[in-house]
Amino acid sequence: MAKISPKELINKYNNGERDFSGIDLTRKAYLLSPELVGANLEGANFRWANFWRANLLWANFGNAYLGGVNFREANLREANLRGANLLRTDLREANLMRANLEGAYSEGANFREANLKGANFEGANLQGANLRGANFEGANLKGANFEGTNLKEILNLYLAKNLEYALKIKNL
């Protein structure tokens, strides 16, 4: 993995580069409100990075390590987070509308008040995640693991797809 500074990442993006797959930005990087629309960040390591209020529309975070990352109020609409590690990631009030989180490891992640309309959580691990006030309207929950997750204060869970195929649903 190529180490890169937050400043280098933003400069390269602003100069037209979009492929940052496999980069390593693990030094508690602060990327406040960056614009990385459509960036390819597949397999990147962003442990503890700060993407507060970032515009990450259509970004590809497939198989990326995003443990402890702050995506609070970020725009991740239609982003690819397939197979990403979201362990204890902060996604409060984030827009994940139609995002792909298939097979994502989201144990202990904070999705409080996130927009998850139409998101794909097929096979995702949501054990112990904070989903309070999250909107799951039209989200695909087939094979999602909700063990130890409180589902009482989720918005529109009854409008989610494949809820009957989700794993270990308790606390309804």
C-alpha positions as CSV (number, residue, x, y, z in Angstrom):
1,M,0.0,0.0,0.0
2,A,1.3,3.4,-0.9
3,K,1.2,5.9,1.9
4,I,-0.2,9.3,1.0
5,S,-1.0,12.4,3.0
6,P,-4.5,14.0,3.0
7,K,-3.1,17.0,1.2
8,E,-1.6,14.9,-1.6
9,L,-4.9,13.0,-2.0
10,I,-6.9,16.2,-2.4
11,N,-4.3,17.8,-4.7
12,K,-4.2,14.7,-7.0
13,Y,-8.0,14.6,-7.0
14,N,-8.3,18.3,-7.8
15,N,-5.8,17.7,-10.7
16,G,-8.1,15.1,-12.2
17,E,-6.8,11.8,-10.8
18,R,-9.6,9.4,-9.6
19,D,-7.8,6.1,-9.0
20,F,-6.5,5.9,-5.4
21,S,-7.0,2.1,-5.0
22,G,-4.9,0.6,-2.3
23,I,-3.7,3.8,-0.7
24,D,-2.8,4.0,3.0
25,L,-4.0,7.0,4.9
26,T,-3.9,5.8,8.5
27,R,-2.4,8.6,10.3
28,K,-5.6,10.0,11.7
29,A,-6.1,12.0,8.6
30,Y,-8.4,15.0,8.8
31,L,-10.3,15.5,5.5
32,L,-13.0,17.9,6.6
33,S,-15.6,18.3,3.9
34,P,-13.5,17.0,1.0
35,E,-15.0,16.5,-2.5
36,L,-14.0,13.0,-3.8
37,V,-17.0,12.3,-6.1
38,G,-16.5,9.1,-8.1
39,A,-13.1,8.4,-6.6
40,N,-11.8,4.8,-6.7
41,L,-10.6,4.0,-3.1
42,E,-11.0,0.3,-3.4
43,G,-8.9,-1.7,-0.9
44,A,-7.6,1.5,0.7
45,N,-6.8,1.8,4.4
46,F,-8.4,4.8,6.1
47,R,-8.3,3.7,9.7
48,W,-9.5,6.6,12.0
49,A,-9.6,9.1,9.1
50,N,-12.1,12.0,9.3
51,F,-14.4,12.4,6.4
52,W,-16.9,14.7,8.2
53,R,-19.4,16.2,5.7
54,A,-17.4,14.8,2.8
55,N,-19.0,14.5,-0.6
56,L,-18.3,10.9,-1.6
57,L,-21.1,10.4,-4.1
58,W,-20.4,7.3,-6.3
59,A,-17.1,6.7,-4.5
60,N,-15.7,3.1,-4.5
61,F,-14.7,1.9,-1.1
62,G,-15.0,-1.8,-2.0
63,N,-12.9,-4.0,0.4
64,A,-11.5,-0.9,2.1
65,Y,-10.5,-0.8,5.8
66,L,-12.7,2.0,7.3
67,G,-12.5,1.0,11.0
68,G,-13.2,4.0,13.2
69,V,-13.6,6.4,10.3
70,N,-15.8,9.5,10.9
71,F,-18.3,9.7,8.0
72,R,-20.7,11.9,10.0
73,E,-23.0,13.9,7.8
74,A,-21.1,12.6,4.7
75,N,-22.7,12.1,1.3
76,L,-22.1,8.4,0.4
77,R,-25.1,8.2,-1.9
78,E,-24.7,5.3,-4.3
79,A,-21.2,4.6,-2.9
80,N,-19.7,1.1,-3.1
81,L,-18.8,-0.2,0.3
82,R,-19.0,-3.9,-0.7
83,G,-16.9,-6.0,1.6
84,A,-15.6,-2.9,3.5
85,N,-14.6,-3.1,7.1
86,L,-16.7,-0.6,9.0
87,L,-15.9,-1.7,12.5
88,R,-17.0,1.1,14.9
89,T,-17.3,3.5,12.0
90,D,-19.3,6.7,12.7
91,L,-22.0,7.1,10.0
92,R,-24.4,9.3,12.0
93,E,-26.6,11.4,9.8
94,A,-24.8,10.2,6.6
95,N,-26.6,9.8,3.3
96,L,-26.1,6.2,2.2
97,M,-29.1,6.2,-0.2
98,R,-28.7,3.3,-2.7
99,A,-25.2,2.5,-1.4
100,N,-23.9,-1.0,-1.7
101,L,-22.9,-2.5,1.7
102,E,-23.1,-6.1,0.6
103,G,-21.0,-8.2,2.9
104,A,-19.7,-5.2,4.8
105,Y,-18.5,-5.8,8.3
106,S,-20.3,-3.1,10.3
107,E,-20.2,-4.5,13.8
108,G,-20.6,-1.6,16.3
109,A,-21.0,1.0,13.5
110,N,-23.1,4.0,14.3
111,F,-25.8,4.6,11.7
112,R,-27.9,6.8,13.9
113,E,-30.3,8.9,11.8
114,A,-28.6,7.8,8.6
115,N,-30.5,7.8,5.3
116,L,-30.3,4.1,4.2
117,K,-33.1,4.2,1.7
118,G,-32.6,1.6,-1.0
119,A,-29.2,0.6,0.4
120,N,-28.0,-3.0,-0.1
121,F,-27.1,-4.8,3.1
122,E,-27.2,-8.3,1.7
123,G,-25.0,-10.5,3.9
124,A,-23.7,-7.5,5.9
125,N,-22.8,-7.9,9.6
126,L,-24.7,-5.3,11.7
127,Q,-24.1,-6.9,15.1
128,G,-24.4,-4.3,17.8
129,A,-24.7,-1.4,15.4
130,N,-26.6,1.7,16.5
131,L,-29.5,2.1,14.0
132,R,-31.6,4.5,16.0
133,G,-33.5,6.8,13.7
134,A,-32.0,5.3,10.6
135,N,-34.3,5.1,7.6
136,F,-34.3,1.6,6.0
137,E,-37.1,2.2,3.4
138,G,-36.5,-0.1,0.5
139,A,-33.2,-1.4,1.8
140,N,-32.2,-5.0,1.0
141,L,-31.6,-6.9,4.2
142,K,-31.3,-10.4,2.8
143,G,-28.8,-12.4,5.0
144,A,-27.9,-9.3,7.1
145,N,-26.9,-10.2,10.7
146,F,-28.6,-8.1,13.3
147,E,-27.6,-10.1,16.4
148,G,-27.5,-7.9,19.5
149,T,-28.9,-4.9,17.6
150,N,-31.8,-2.9,18.9
151,L,-34.3,-2.5,16.0
152,K,-37.0,-0.7,18.0
153,E,-36.3,2.8,16.9
154,I,-35.5,2.2,13.2
155,L,-37.5,4.2,10.6
156,N,-39.5,2.3,8.0
157,L,-38.0,-1.1,8.8
158,Y,-41.3,-2.6,7.7
159,L,-40.6,-1.1,4.2
160,A,-37.3,-2.9,3.9
161,K,-36.8,-5.7,1.4
162,N,-36.1,-9.3,2.4
163,L,-36.4,-8.6,6.1
164,E,-37.8,-12.1,6.6
165,Y,-34.4,-13.4,5.3
166,A,-32.3,-11.4,7.7
167,L,-30.4,-13.3,10.3
168,K,-30.8,-13.3,14.1
169,I,-33.4,-10.5,14.4
170,K,-34.3,-9.8,18.0
171,N,-35.6,-6.9,19.9
172,L,-38.4,-5.9,17.5
